[in-house]
Amino acid sequence: MLDLSVLLEDSARRYPDRVALIYGTERLTYADLNARAARIAALLADRGIRPGDRIALTCPNIPAFPAVYYGILKAGGVVVPLNTLFKSREIAYHLDDSGAVLYFCFEGTDAMPTGEYGRSAFSEADGCREILFLSADSDAVTTADGTDVQPGIDLDLVGTRAGVCCPTDTAVVLYTSGTTGRPKGAELTHANMVLNALTANRLFDSNPLRHDTYLLTLPLFHSFGQTVTMNAGLSVGATLVLMPRFEAKAALDLMLAESVTVFAGVPTMYWALLGAVDESVDVKQIARTLRRAISGGAALPVEILTRFADRFGIGILEGYGLSETSPLAMFSDPERDPRPGSIGVPVWGIEAMLIDEHENPVIGPDVVGELVLCGHNIMKGYLDRPEATAEVMRDGWFRTGDLARRDDDGFYYIVDRAKDLIVRGGFNVYPREIEEVLMSHPSVSLAAVVGVPDERHGEEVKAFVIPEPGSRLGETELIDWCKEQMAAYKYPRRIEFMTVLPMTATGKILKRALVETARSPRQDVS
């Protein structure tokens, strides 16, 4: 049955006493987690939730997230996960846009005041009937006035659901980042989500007999963490180690303490892990247990891939996808030689193609075109936005907006986001290419390249650089070095050194913020 809640229920039936979640000193078995989800489903039934109702969820990586997520599914509802960094105005927008009838919100902490923002947003939202609060320390659910509303439930009924879902029914609504307008909700079906989780396990060679241990540092409200780690891991009876906020040294300590076998992260997480290794970290022991390292969410610089392999003795398998693709669409083929810098090949059941600006197929290797996809992972559409859906989905193909090339062997390489392309004096400049070159400099730790307005050339290439600790690298010196490494129209004329780069909650470099805060035009270094 292609019902997303079955992923948990099946593992709970087969491995009831196996540890499903580790959170600090707390350990929940599969039977425990399934019972908590069943209690949430009973609570929703008591509150009149009907199959198909959309229910919003703001929660970090704590046991309450999977319990509520699967509880909503058991009740026949649709999960609408929200970014834990949203402020009141943003939460209210998502509650209204999704048509959520009920809102689960983490009560929050001083460092993460989600409860405060959630309460304010709920008062502004029009159609949401009730807000319920979640705790990090217990499985209690409370109303706005602090009343505990968690009902009891007969544990013999923990496998029951409100009704059998059709595979094409919406299971989850994931909101896009909204970089080109107001965020849109991608409707993902039960079939989308189940098949994507099972495809991930096929690629990672994960199965119940192996009993993997995943470290979940990726936020579960995001498609990458939700499908590739939580849903995929629970479907094979894996043990999931929850980390609410990524901290590189703490992540290394957990890898060691819990004998983690699978780690998935975005490139900046791998960069941070490398920077956090010191004498106290037993890298050899981590390397003995870690069998899969997976990167996605953004292009992985080859320099980071190489450094990680040298330090930990394991290659990073790179994948590609979007919220609209559930997310997994492309992945490094574990059975073939890795191609550094490649996002791999289409996963099982997915077709890929490159098209030009006239939507004609791109013929030949290494020719850049827009990547389009077709298969079981493609969303049903954007919630209540038929025109926006029609813009990206035509003739069964989904337009990703990403520019890519394909080599002679069928491996794909992301060149850049179409919207990030820099046009300098009529020449196309791909930021990722410049970033790769910059990061090969021994004094550069991390780099991000954007286009900024320029009266003479239309756009100018600007690089934001985090130098290696102790480096005395200067702007003129780095620009002169870049001149020797790349064509005249490509190298950055403007470089700004930073101690940190702005990032999203998922660890992606927020280039929009870099563009907005770029310095005023000044005399360029020629």
C-alpha positions as CSV (number, residue, x, y, z in Angstrom):
1,M,0.0,0.0,0.0
2,L,1.5,3.4,-1.0
3,D,0.4,5.1,2.2
4,L,3.3,7.1,3.7
5,S,2.3,6.2,7.3
6,V,3.0,2.5,6.5
7,L,6.7,3.2,6.5
8,L,6.6,3.6,10.3
9,E,3.9,1.0,11.0
10,D,5.6,-1.8,9.1
11,S,8.9,-1.3,10.9
12,A,7.0,-1.0,14.3
13,R,5.3,-4.3,13.5
14,R,8.5,-6.1,12.5
15,Y,11.0,-4.5,15.0
16,P,9.0,-3.2,17.9
17,D,11.9,-3.3,20.4
18,R,14.5,-1.8,18.1
19,V,15.5,1.8,18.9
20,A,14.0,4.2,16.4
21,L,15.1,7.5,17.8
22,I,17.9,8.8,20.0
23,Y,17.6,12.3,21.3
24,G,20.1,13.2,24.1
25,T,19.7,10.5,26.7
26,E,16.2,9.6,25.4
27,R,15.7,6.4,23.4
28,L,12.4,5.6,21.8
29,T,11.7,2.1,20.3
30,Y,9.7,1.7,17.2
31,A,6.7,0.6,19.3
32,D,7.1,3.8,21.4
33,L,7.2,6.0,18.3
34,N,4.3,4.3,16.6
35,A,2.2,4.6,19.8
36,R,3.0,8.4,20.1
37,A,1.9,8.8,16.5
38,A,-1.3,6.9,17.2
39,R,-2.0,9.2,20.1
40,I,-1.6,12.2,17.8
41,A,-4.0,10.6,15.3
42,A,-6.6,10.1,18.1
43,L,-6.2,13.7,19.2
44,L,-6.8,14.9,15.7
45,A,-9.9,12.7,15.4
46,D,-11.2,14.1,18.6
47,R,-10.8,17.6,17.2
48,G,-12.8,16.8,14.0
49,I,-9.9,16.5,11.6
50,R,-11.1,14.8,8.4
51,P,-9.0,13.0,5.7
52,G,-7.5,15.6,3.4
53,D,-7.4,18.4,6.0
54,R,-4.0,20.2,6.0
55,I,-2.2,20.6,9.3
56,A,0.8,22.8,9.8
57,L,3.9,21.8,11.9
58,T,6.7,23.9,13.2
59,C,9.2,21.7,15.1
60,P,13.0,21.1,15.2
61,N,14.6,17.7,15.1
62,I,13.2,16.3,18.3
63,P,11.0,13.2,18.8
64,A,7.8,15.3,18.5
65,F,8.5,15.9,14.8
66,P,8.2,12.3,13.6
67,A,5.5,11.5,16.1
68,V,3.3,14.4,14.9
69,Y,4.2,13.9,11.2
70,Y,3.1,10.3,11.2
71,G,0.2,11.0,13.5
72,I,-1.2,13.5,11.0
73,L,-0.8,10.9,8.2
74,K,-2.5,8.2,10.3
75,A,-5.4,10.6,10.7
76,G,-5.6,10.9,7.0
77,G,-4.4,14.5,7.1
78,V,-1.8,16.4,5.0
79,V,1.4,17.5,6.7
80,V,2.5,21.1,6.1
81,P,6.0,21.4,7.6
82,L,7.2,24.9,8.3
83,N,10.7,26.4,8.6
84,T,11.6,26.8,12.3
85,L,13.3,30.1,11.6
86,F,10.1,31.7,10.3
87,K,8.9,34.8,12.2
88,S,5.2,35.6,12.9
89,R,4.4,37.3,9.5
90,E,5.9,34.3,7.6
91,I,4.1,31.7,9.7
92,A,0.8,33.5,9.2
93,Y,1.3,33.6,5.4
94,H,1.9,29.9,5.3
95,L,-1.0,29.1,7.5
96,D,-3.3,31.1,5.3
97,D,-1.8,30.0,2.0
98,S,-1.9,26.3,2.9
99,G,-5.4,26.5,4.3
100,A,-4.2,24.7,7.5
101,V,-7.1,24.0,9.9
102,L,-4.8,23.2,12.8
103,Y,-1.3,24.1,13.8
104,F,1.2,22.2,15.9
105,C,4.0,24.5,17.1
106,F,7.1,23.7,19.2
107,E,6.8,25.7,22.4
108,G,10.3,27.0,21.8
109,T,13.4,28.1,23.7
110,D,15.2,31.4,24.4
111,A,17.3,30.7,21.3
112,M,14.4,29.5,19.2
113,P,11.2,31.4,20.2
114,T,9.0,29.5,17.8
115,G,6.1,29.3,20.3
116,E,6.0,33.1,20.7
117,Y,6.1,33.6,16.9
118,G,3.5,30.8,16.4
119,R,1.1,32.2,18.9
120,S,1.3,35.6,17.3
121,A,0.9,34.2,13.7
122,F,-2.1,32.1,14.7
123,S,-3.9,35.2,16.0
124,E,-3.4,36.8,12.5
125,A,-4.3,33.7,10.4
126,D,-7.8,33.6,9.1
127,G,-8.8,29.9,8.7
128,C,-6.7,28.0,11.2
129,R,-9.0,26.8,14.0
130,E,-6.6,25.8,16.7
131,I,-2.9,26.0,17.8
132,L,-1.4,23.2,19.9
133,F,2.1,23.3,21.5
134,L,4.8,20.6,21.6
135,S,7.5,20.1,24.1
136,A,11.1,18.9,23.7
137,D,11.0,17.1,27.1
138,S,7.8,15.0,26.8
139,D,5.2,13.8,24.4
140,A,2.6,16.1,25.9
141,V,0.5,18.4,23.7
142,T,-1.0,21.5,25.2
143,T,-3.5,24.1,24.2
144,A,-2.9,27.8,24.1
145,D,-3.9,28.1,27.7
146,G,-1.6,25.3,28.8
147,T,-4.1,22.5,29.1
148,D,-2.8,19.0,28.4
149,V,-5.0,17.5,25.6
150,Q,-3.2,14.3,24.8
151,P,-5.8,11.5,24.9
152,G,-5.0,7.9,25.9
153,I,-5.3,5.1,23.3
154,D,-5.6,1.4,23.1
155,L,-2.2,0.2,22.0
156,D,-3.9,-2.6,20.1
157,L,-5.2,0.1,17.7
158,V,-1.9,1.8,16.9
159,G,-1.8,0.4,13.4
160,T,-5.2,1.8,12.4
161,R,-5.7,4.8,10.2
162,A,-8.7,7.1,9.5
163,G,-9.0,5.7,6.0
164,V,-7.0,4.1,3.2
165,C,-5.3,6.8,1.2
166,C,-5.1,6.8,-2.6
167,P,-1.5,6.8,-3.9
168,T,-2.3,10.1,-5.7
169,D,-3.7,11.8,-2.6
170,T,-1.6,14.6,-1.3
171,A,0.5,13.5,1.7
172,V,2.8,16.5,2.3
173,V,2.9,20.2,1.1
174,L,6.4,21.5,1.0
175,Y,6.9,25.2,0.5
176,T,9.6,26.4,-1.9
177,S,12.1,29.0,-0.7
178,G,10.4,31.8,-2.5
179,T,13.5,33.2,-4.1
180,T,11.6,34.4,-7.1
181,G,8.4,35.4,-5.5
182,R,6.1,34.4,-2.6
183,P,6.6,30.8,-1.5
184,K,4.5,28.2,-3.2
185,G,3.4,24.9,-1.7
186,A,4.4,21.8,-3.7
187,E,1.8,19.1,-3.3
188,L,3.6,15.7,-2.9
189,T,1.5,12.5,-3.0
190,H,1.8,9.4,-1.0
191,A,3.3,7.7,-4.1
192,N,5.8,10.5,-4.5
193,M,7.0,10.2,-1.0
194,V,7.0,6.5,-0.5
195,L,8.8,5.7,-3.8
196,N,11.4,8.4,-3.1
197,A,12.2,7.0,0.3
198,L,12.5,3.5,-1.0
199,T,14.7,4.8,-3.9
200,A,17.0,6.4,-1.4
201,N,17.4,3.1,0.4
202,R,18.2,1.3,-2.8
203,L,21.0,3.8,-3.5
204,F,22.4,3.7,0.0
205,D,22.2,-0.1,0.1
206,S,20.2,0.3,3.4
207,N,18.0,-2.6,4.6
208,P,16.6,-3.9,7.9
209,L,19.3,-6.5,8.4
210,R,22.1,-4.0,8.2
211,H,20.5,-1.8,10.9
212,D,22.0,1.5,10.0
213,T,22.3,4.5,12.3
214,Y,21.6,7.8,10.7
215,L,22.7,11.2,12.1
216,L,19.8,13.7,11.4
217,T,21.3,17.1,11.3
218,L,19.3,18.2,8.2
219,P,16.1,19.9,9.4
220,L,13.2,17.6,9.0
221,F,10.9,20.3,7.8
222,H,13.0,20.3,4.6
223,S,12.5,17.7,1.8
224,F,16.1,16.4,2.0
225,G,16.1,15.6,5.6
226,Q,12.5,14.5,5.6
227,T,12.7,11.9,2.8
228,V,16.3,10.9,2.5
229,T,16.9,10.5,6.3
230,M,13.7,10.3,8.3
231,N,11.3,8.5,5.9
232,A,14.0,6.3,4.3
233,G,15.6,5.4,7.6
234,L,12.3,4.6,9.4
235,S,11.2,2.4,6.5
236,V,14.2,0.0,7.0
237,G,14.2,0.0,10.8
238,A,17.2,2.3,11.1
239,T,18.1,4.1,14.3
240,L,17.9,7.9,13.9
241,V,20.0,10.2,16.0
242,L,18.3,13.6,16.2
243,M,20.2,16.8,16.3
244,P,18.0,19.9,16.6
245,R,20.8,22.4,15.5
246,F,23.9,21.5,13.5
247,E,27.1,22.1,15.3
248,A,30.1,20.5,13.6
249,K,32.0,19.4,16.7
250,A,28.9,18.1,18.4
251,A,28.0,16.2,15.2
252,L,31.5,14.5,15.2
253,D,31.0,13.6,18.8
254,L,27.7,12.0,18.0
255,M,29.1,10.1,15.1
256,L,31.7,8.6,17.4
257,A,29.4,7.9,20.4
258,E,26.5,6.4,18.4
259,S,28.6,4.6,15.7
260,V,26.8,6.5,13.0
261,T,26.9,4.6,9.6
262,V,25.0,7.1,7.4
263,F,25.4,10.9,7.3
264,A,23.6,13.2,4.9
265,G,24.3,16.9,4.8
266,V,24.7,20.0,2.6
267,P,28.1,21.1,1.4
268,T,28.6,23.7,4.1
269,M,28.1,21.0,6.8
270,Y,31.0,19.0,5.3
271,W,33.1,22.1,5.2
272,A,32.3,22.7,8.9
273,L,33.1,19.1,9.9
274,L,36.5,19.4,8.3
275,G,37.1,22.6,10.2
276,A,36.0,21.1,13.5
277,V,38.5,18.1,13.5
278,D,41.0,18.5,16.2
279,E,43.1,16.2,18.5
280,S,40.0,15.2,20.5
281,V,38.3,13.7,17.5
282,D,39.0,10.0,16.7
283,V,38.7,10.3,13.0
284,K,39.8,6.7,12.4
285,Q,37.0,5.4,14.6
286,I,34.4,7.5,12.8
287,A,35.8,6.3,9.5
288,R,35.5,2.6,10.6
289,T,31.7,2.9,11.1
290,L,30.6,5.6,8.6
291,R,29.8,3.8,5.3
292,R,27.7,6.4,3.5
293,A,28.3,10.1,3.2
294,I,25.7,11.9,1.1
295,S,25.6,15.5,-0.1
296,G,22.7,17.5,-1.6
297,G,20.8,20.8,-1.4
298,A,23.6,22.7,-3.3
299,A,26.5,22.0,-5.5
300,L,29.4,20.3,-3.7
301,P,32.8,21.9,-4.3
302,V,35.3,19.3,-5.5
303,E,37.8,20.7,-3.1
304,I,35.6,19.8,-0.1
305,L,34.9,16.3,-1.6
306,T,38.6,15.7,-1.9
307,R,39.5,16.9,1.5
308,F,36.8,14.9,3.2
309,A,37.8,11.7,1.4
310,D,41.4,12.3,2.4
311,R,40.5,12.9,6.1
312,F,37.7,10.4,6.6
313,G,38.6,7.7,4.1
314,I,35.2,7.8,2.4
315,G,33.9,9.4,-0.7
316,I,30.9,11.7,-0.6
317,L,28.0,10.6,-2.9
318,E,26.4,13.6,-4.4
319,G,22.7,13.8,-5.2
320,Y,20.3,16.4,-6.7
321,G,16.7,17.3,-6.3
322,L,14.1,19.9,-5.3
323,S,11.1,20.1,-3.1
324,E,9.0,19.6,-6.2
325,T,10.8,16.3,-6.9
326,S,10.2,14.7,-3.5
327,P,13.3,15.5,-3.6
328,L,15.6,12.8,-5.0
329,A,16.0,12.9,-8.8
330,M,19.7,12.4,-9.6
331,F,22.4,10.5,-7.6
332,S,25.9,9.3,-7.8
333,D,25.8,5.7,-9.0
334,P,27.4,3.6,-6.2
335,E,28.2,0.8,-8.6
336,R,30.2,3.0,-11.0
337,D,33.4,5.1,-10.5
338,P,32.5,8.4,-8.9
339,R,32.8,11.5,-11.0
340,P,33.9,14.4,-8.8
341,G,31.6,17.4,-9.4
342,S,28.8,15.3,-10.9
343,I,25.3,14.9,-9.5
344,G,25.3,11.5,-11.0
345,V,22.6,9.9,-13.2
346,P,18.8,9.8,-13.0
347,V,17.6,7.6,-10.1
348,W,15.4,4.5,-10.7
349,G,12.2,5.4,-12.5
350,I,13.3,8.9,-13.5
351,E,14.1,10.4,-16.9
352,A,16.2,13.5,-17.5
353,M,16.8,15.7,-20.5
354,L,18.5,19.0,-21.3
355,I,16.6,21.6,-23.3
356,D,17.6,25.0,-24.9
357,E,15.8,28.3,-24.5
358,H,13.3,27.2,-27.2
359,E,12.6,24.0,-25.3
360,N,14.3,21.8,-27.9
361,P,16.4,18.9,-26.7
362,V,20.1,19.7,-26.3
363,I,22.2,17.2,-28.4
364,G,25.8,16.2,-27.7
365,P,28.0,16.0,-24.6
366,D,29.0,19.0,-22.5
367,V,26.4,21.3,-24.0
368,V,24.6,23.4,-21.4
369,G,20.9,23.3,-21.2
370,E,18.1,23.5,-18.7
371,L,17.6,20.2,-16.8
372,V,14.0,18.8,-17.1
373,L,12.7,15.7,-15.3
374,C,9.9,13.2,-15.6
375,G,8.9,10.3,-13.3
376,H,7.3,9.1,-10.1
377,N,8.9,11.8,-8.0
378,I,7.3,14.8,-9.7
379,M,4.8,16.8,-7.5
380,K,1.1,16.9,-8.2
381,G,1.5,20.7,-8.6
382,Y,1.6,23.9,-6.7
383,L,-1.2,24.2,-4.2
384,D,-4.0,26.4,-5.6
385,R,-1.7,27.8,-8.3
386,P,-2.6,26.3,-11.6
387,E,-0.8,29.0,-13.6
388,A,2.4,28.6,-11.7
389,T,2.1,24.8,-12.1
390,A,1.7,25.2,-15.9
391,E,4.8,27.3,-16.0
392,V,7.1,24.5,-14.8
393,M,5.2,21.4,-15.9
394,R,4.5,20.8,-19.5
395,D,4.0,17.6,-21.5
396,G,4.8,15.6,-18.4
397,W,8.2,17.2,-17.9
398,F,9.2,19.4,-14.9
399,R,11.4,22.4,-15.6
400,T,14.0,22.6,-12.8
401,G,15.4,26.1,-13.6
402,D,18.9,24.6,-13.3
403,L,21.5,24.7,-16.0
404,A,23.5,21.5,-16.5
405,R,25.6,19.5,-18.9
406,R,26.0,15.8,-19.6
407,D,29.2,14.0,-20.4
408,D,29.7,11.1,-22.8
409,D,28.8,8.5,-20.2
410,G,25.5,10.1,-19.2
411,F,26.7,11.7,-16.0
412,Y,25.1,15.1,-15.3
413,Y,26.9,18.2,-13.9
414,I,25.0,21.3,-12.6
415,V,26.5,24.4,-14.1
416,D,24.4,26.8,-12.1
417,R,20.9,28.0,-11.3
418,A,19.5,29.8,-14.3
419,K,18.6,32.7,-12.0
420,D,22.2,32.9,-10.6
421,L,23.8,33.2,-14.1
422,I,25.9,36.3,-14.4
423,V,25.9,38.1,-17.8
424,R,29.0,40.2,-17.9
425,G,29.5,42.3,-21.0
426,G,27.5,39.8,-23.0
427,F,29.4,36.8,-21.7
428,N,27.8,34.1,-19.5
429,V,29.6,33.6,-16.2
430,Y,28.6,30.6,-14.1
431,P,29.2,31.4,-10.3
432,R,29.9,27.7,-9.5
433,E,32.8,27.5,-11.8
434,I,34.4,30.6,-10.2
435,E,33.7,29.2,-6.7
436,E,35.5,26.0,-7.6
437,V,38.6,27.9,-8.8
438,L,38.6,30.1,-5.7
439,M,38.4,27.2,-3.3
440,S,41.4,25.6,-4.9
441,H,43.5,28.5,-3.5
442,P,45.3,27.3,-0.4
443,S,44.2,30.4,1.6
444,V,40.6,30.2,0.7
445,S,38.3,28.2,3.0
446,L,34.9,29.0,1.5
447,A,33.6,31.2,-1.4
448,A,30.4,32.4,-2.8
449,V,30.1,34.3,-6.1
450,V,27.3,36.6,-7.2
451,G,26.6,39.2,-9.9
452,V,26.2,42.8,-8.9
453,P,25.0,45.7,-11.0
454,D,27.6,47.5,-13.0
455,E,27.1,50.5,-15.3
456,R,29.8,49.4,-17.8
457,H,29.3,45.7,-18.1
458,G,25.7,45.3,-16.9
459,E,26.8,42.9,-14.2
460,E,30.1,42.4,-12.4
461,V,31.5,39.3,-10.8
462,K,31.9,39.6,-7.0
463,A,33.2,37.0,-4.6
464,F,32.6,36.8,-0.9
465,V,35.4,34.8,0.7
466,I,36.1,33.2,4.1
467,P,39.9,32.9,4.3
468,E,41.6,30.0,6.1
469,P,42.4,30.8,9.7
470,G,45.6,32.9,10.1
471,S,45.7,33.8,6.4
472,R,46.9,37.3,5.4
473,L,45.5,37.0,1.9
474,G,44.6,40.3,0.4
475,E,42.0,41.4,-2.2
476,T,44.5,42.5,-4.9
477,E,46.6,39.3,-4.4
478,L,43.6,37.0,-4.8
479,I,42.3,38.9,-7.9
480,D,45.8,38.7,-9.5
481,W,45.8,35.0,-8.8
482,C,42.3,34.6,-10.3
483,K,43.5,36.4,-13.5
484,E,46.0,33.6,-14.0
485,Q,43.4,30.9,-13.5
486,M,40.5,31.9,-15.8
487,A,39.4,34.0,-18.8
488,A,39.4,37.8,-18.5
489,Y,35.6,38.0,-18.6
490,K,35.2,35.5,-15.7
491,Y,37.5,36.5,-12.9
492,P,36.0,38.5,-10.0
493,R,36.9,42.2,-10.0
494,R,35.4,42.6,-6.5
495,I,36.3,40.5,-3.5
496,E,35.0,40.9,0.0
497,F,36.4,38.9,2.9
498,M,33.9,37.6,5.5
499,T,34.1,35.7,8.7
500,V,30.7,34.0,8.0
501,L,28.4,33.8,5.1
502,P,24.6,34.1,5.4
503,M,22.9,30.7,5.3
504,T,19.4,29.3,5.2
505,A,18.1,27.0,7.9
506,T,19.1,24.1,5.8
507,G,22.7,25.3,5.5
508,K,22.6,26.7,1.9
509,I,24.5,29.9,1.2
510,L,21.9,32.6,0.9
511,K,23.1,34.3,-2.3
512,R,20.1,36.6,-2.4
513,A,21.3,38.2,0.9
514,L,24.8,38.6,-0.5
515,V,23.4,40.5,-3.5
516,E,21.3,42.7,-1.3
517,T,24.2,43.6,1.0
518,A,26.8,44.0,-1.7
519,R,28.8,47.1,-1.4
520,S,28.1,50.2,-3.5
521,P,29.8,50.3,-6.9
522,R,33.4,51.5,-6.5
523,Q,36.6,51.6,-8.6
524,D,37.3,48.0,-9.7
525,V,40.7,46.4,-9.6
526,S,41.6,46.1,-13.3
